[in-house]
Amino acid sequence: MNRAVIRNSPAGRDGLRMKTKSLYLAGIALFVLPAVAAAQDAAPTATQPEAPAATQPETVAADQPADAAEPASADPAADELDEDDTIIVTGQRSNVIGDIPPENTLDTRDIRATGATDINELLEAIAPQIGSARGRGGERPVLLLNGQRISGFRELRDIPTEAISKVEILPEEVALRYGYRADQKVVNFVLRPRFRSTTARLEGTTATGGGYLGGEADVTRLMIGENGRTTVNLNVEANSPLTEDERFIRVEDPAEDADDQGARTLIGERRQYRATATHNRQIGTVSATGNVEAQRSTGRSLLGLGDTLLLPLARNSTNDSLHAGGVLNGNLPGGWRWSVTGNADLDRGVTRTDRDAAIDDSARTVTRSADIDGMLNGKLFKLPAGDIGATVNVGASTLDRDSKRVRDGIESESSLGRSIGQASANLDIPISRRDSDFGALGTLGLNANAEIERYSDFGTLTTLGAGANWSPVRRLNLLASWTREEGAPSVGQLGDPILETPGTRIFDFTTGQTVEVNAITGGNPGLDADRRNVIKLGGNWKPLEETDLTLRAEYVRSRFDDPISSFPGPTPTIEAAFPERFMRNAGGQLVSVDLRPVNYDSARRDTLRFGFDFSKPLKSAAPSPAAIAALRARRGERSGDARPEGGPPPEGGPPPEGGPPPGVGGGGGGGFGRFGGGGGGGRNGGRLTFSLTDTVTLVDRVTIRPGLDLDYLDGDAVGQGGGRSRHEVEARAGYFNNGLGARMSANWKSATQVTTATGDTLRFSPVGTFDLRLFANLGQRLDLVAKHPWLRGSSLRLEVNNIFDTKPNVRDSLGAVPFNYQGDLLDPLGRTISISIRKQFLPPRGSWRREGGRGGED
């Protein structure tokens, strides 16, 4: 007899599934809307020339005198209006070490089209472009600031996007020249020479399915001047709990389980408080930066009713952390660069888990870590094709983790420590260079690199690598590389405290049933180091000289020996290989499973990533004469000080022949060049952007033990989420002009299936989600600012994530949904709506001049 029932089952759910194709077509149509809207604003190529974003002129260095870079504005009203002006000078050379060109470059208009408000959001927006299949998974790209190393992500995380002049995305090989491994893309942020603002932001989020609220408050003070920069940030985040009774969750036994749903959270309650400060100072030829941060986070999750059926069992956690870091960057004679970074961290985490017994379980972990790292890069000697470059890096780190655990009244303690000494070297050898005596091959360079690491708990591990960078013709760049790497398990994988969570729902692939088990998580001190061989072939091509279109592709072949993996789902093959990890009762029902990480015998994975990036400048509307007049009046300007209509244009060059003055696009008396007009002449033009990336997994196999193989693309489970999708598609489209913008994101994964021991087949349908972001930078709506000056620096943003409330759809051979694969269990939030209000307090335009070049915004 089947006792399962559905509580709060929404009528017509099957009917909704029949509309899936229509919803996806509607989502695709939303991608087209920005292009349709932009068609009216597109700048004519003949009259508004625009260089591709990848070849934007280099911004003035922070230490260059501002007065030499740009003359005073010809009109104070223009100063008041222009909030996105960028200082540029002739030249296209990047400040990144080496001659490997960026795969893509985002200018200020591309950045605005993402709708991002800080560097953290900007990285999320360009995630498809900065992803890499060469790493082990989850690595953050190497981040540079003005072509220099930073102490860590905290140093630049909160910088508002208005302070960024351009962003360069470079291939993994560039990381070698900064002393990093070639398994991460490199992202270089170039800041404006001068900028000053105080930014406050409030954001609220709710789920359309109800039961969930989240919020964030953030205040950032940023000052960039000729001699350095300072950033101070305060951040608070929180969200409410979401319980099972607030979603459509089927229960196995209504009599016993119905009341339990309100005592079990799908998403736990969380609060986080953070304060961060960064200060940079130019001391002679040395750039010195210090960064400190303090953070506290608390969480509470409900685990269900205890045996008394009176109060829910809860797990409460508190984590406190302190961080201090710094970096020194300098130059030596002969063109050599040096950098020294250092960090120190203290983390304390406490977790308490309710039990029906008199004494609750608890775990406390204190982690102390520190590291120091030095890099030296320069030119050894000259060859006919160029200079041989070398990078040497040495570093050391230490980590201590002390844990104390109480379970069933029994106390246990553990202490784990690790020290690492590291040294690496990279050599870049130019073979030929275009436009030289050895230019028949185009531009060709080779590199070789080696690294040695000494672990206090694992002995010596090595890494070897080599690569080639070839540009046979202009705008085409090809890369090839090979790496052999040995990797140790992390301290967390070895020594995290062991936690047991009763009542954890898990799908048993052996019996084909969803059961509640005692799940054991934590570290495994018996893990071994793994060995990895990686081959990469990649390239990018800009087929059109006058169009900002980049085609990119890369193939990565990875082979592992003794790979370290989190424990997958309980499949028959896994249970046969690790029988000690499973406990079943007399009836064969799974009651306990040990989910701590393990070593497999070997693994193989081949991936192909390809896609394109497209960006098109748009013509912005000119400010109305009435808005200009109102701003002049508000500035208290006397009519005799203004440049008369028809007078000469501002310094910086005459207008195009037969065209209007720069930045006005034919409107506005006399032309105020800094209002930002046409797509080519103005500095505040709009942008239309598209990006598409498809990651194709060609091979994904694991040998657990000799004779026990898993094929994640053909019926085996990576984990509870099923097998590996062969295709993962990420698409992005953005539009921004005249202060208004829209951004659409789409993510799609192809179907997978898993075969259970009973012969049943679980089918995981394709999943596609669409996210929409609408934003208005009110400070760039000139007529609005003229009437309401307080709107300067203000912006509004509306985000709808998972527009169609799409959730994973999993069915067995009979078409039924297994208990643990209900849509609301796999994706409890579903569609969410967020509204944020942001105010950027900017000093009066030109105030830096009145203060001797030490303040204001430029």
Stockholm file with secondary structure:
# STOCKHOLM 1.0

chainA/1-858         MNRAVIRNSPAGRDGLRMKTKSLYLAGIALFVLPAVAAAQDAAPTATQPEAPAATQPETVAADQPADAAEPASADPAADELDEDDTIIVTGQRSNVIGDIPPENTLDTRDIRATGATDINELLEAIAPQIGSARGRGGERPVLLLNGQRISGFRELRDIPTEAISKVEILPEEVALRYGYRADQKVVNFVLRPRFRSTTARLEGTTATGGGYLGGEADVTRLMIGENGRTTVNLNVEANSPLTEDERFIRVEDPAEDADDQGARTLIGERRQYRATATHNRQIGTVSATGNVEAQRSTGRSLLGLGDTLLLPLARNSTNDSLHAGGVLNGNLPGGWRWSVTGNADLDRGVTRTDRDAAIDDSARTVTRSADIDGMLNGKLFKLPAGDIGATVNVGASTLDRDSKRVRDGIESESSLGRSIGQASANLDIPISRRDSDFGALGTLGLNANAEIERYSDFGTLTTLGAGANWSPVRRLNLLASWTREEGAPSVGQLGDPILETPGTRIFDFTTGQTVEVNAITGGNPGLDADRRNVIKLGGNWKPLEETDLTLRAEYVRSRFDDPISSFPGPTPTIEAAFPERFMRNAGGQLVSVDLRPVNYDSARRDTLRFGFDFSKPLKSAAPSPAAIAALRARRGERSGDARPEGGPPPEGGPPPEGGPPPGVGGGGGGGFGRFGGGGGGGRNGGRLTFSLTDTVTLVDRVTIRPGLDLDYLDGDAVGQGGGRSRHEVEARAGYFNNGLGARMSANWKSATQVTTATGDTLRFSPVGTFDLRLFANLGQRLDLVAKHPWLRGSSLRLEVNNIFDTKPNVRDSLGAVPFNYQGDLLDPLGRTISISIRKQFLPPRGSWRREGGRGGED
#=GR chainA/1-858 SS CCCCBCSSCCTTHHHHHTTHHHHHHHHHHHHHHHHHHHHTTBCCTTTSCCCCGGGCCCBCCTTSCHHHHCCCCSCHHHHHHCSSCCCBCSCCCCSSSSSCCCSEEECHHHHHHHTCCBHHHHHHHTHHHHCCSSSSSSCCCEEEETTEECSCGGGTTTCBGGGEEEEEEECTHHHHTTTCCSSSCEEEEEECSSEEEEEEEEEEEEETTSSCEEEEEEEEEEEEETTEEEEEEEEEEEECCEEGGGSCCCBSCHHHHTTTGGGBEEECEEEEEEEEEEEEEEETTEEEEEEEEEEEEEEEEEEEECTTSSSEEEEEEEEEEEEEEEEEEEEETTTEEEEEEEEEEEEEEEEEECCSSSSCEEEEEEEEEEEEEEEEEEEEEEETTEEEEEEEEEEEEEEEEEEEEEETTEEEEEEEEEEEEEEEEEEEEEEECTTSTTCTTCEEEEEEEEEEEEETTTEEEEEEEEEEEEESSTTEEEEEEEEEEEECCCHHHHHCCCEEEEEEEEEETTTTEEEEEEEEESCCTTCCCEEEEEEEEEEEECCCTTSEEEEEEEEEEEEEESCEECCCCCCHHHHHHCGGGEEECTTSCEEEEECCCEECSEEEEEEEEEEEEEEEEECCCCCCHHHHHHHHHHTTCCGGGSCCTTCCCCSSCCCCTTSCCTTTTTCSTTCCGGGCCSTTTCSSCEEEEEEEEEEEEEEEEEEEETTEEEETTTBCCSBTTBSCCSEEEEEEEEEEETTEEEEEEEEEECCEEEECTTSCEEEECCEEEEEEEEEEEGGGCHHHHHHCGGGTTEEEEEEEESTTCCCCCEECTTSCCCGGGCHHHHCSSCSEEEEEEEEEECCCTTHHHHTTSSSSCC
#=GC SS_cons         CCCCBCSSCCTTHHHHHTTHHHHHHHHHHHHHHHHHHHHTTBCCTTTSCCCCGGGCCCBCCTTSCHHHHCCCCSCHHHHHHCSSCCCBCSCCCCSSSSSCCCSEEECHHHHHHHTCCBHHHHHHHTHHHHCCSSSSSSCCCEEEETTEECSCGGGTTTCBGGGEEEEEEECTHHHHTTTCCSSSCEEEEEECSSEEEEEEEEEEEEETTSSCEEEEEEEEEEEEETTEEEEEEEEEEEECCEEGGGSCCCBSCHHHHTTTGGGBEEECEEEEEEEEEEEEEEETTEEEEEEEEEEEEEEEEEEEECTTSSSEEEEEEEEEEEEEEEEEEEEETTTEEEEEEEEEEEEEEEEEECCSSSSCEEEEEEEEEEEEEEEEEEEEEEETTEEEEEEEEEEEEEEEEEEEEEETTEEEEEEEEEEEEEEEEEEEEEEECTTSTTCTTCEEEEEEEEEEEEETTTEEEEEEEEEEEEESSTTEEEEEEEEEEEECCCHHHHHCCCEEEEEEEEEETTTTEEEEEEEEESCCTTCCCEEEEEEEEEEEECCCTTSEEEEEEEEEEEEEESCEECCCCCCHHHHHHCGGGEEECTTSCEEEEECCCEECSEEEEEEEEEEEEEEEEECCCCCCHHHHHHHHHHTTCCGGGSCCTTCCCCSSCCCCTTSCCTTTTTCSTTCCGGGCCSTTTCSSCEEEEEEEEEEEEEEEEEEEETTEEEETTTBCCSBTTBSCCSEEEEEEEEEEETTEEEEEEEEEECCEEEECTTSCEEEECCEEEEEEEEEEEGGGCHHHHHHCGGGTTEEEEEEEESTTCCCCCEECTTSCCCGGGCHHHHCSSCSEEEEEEEEEECCCTTHHHHTTSSSSCC
//
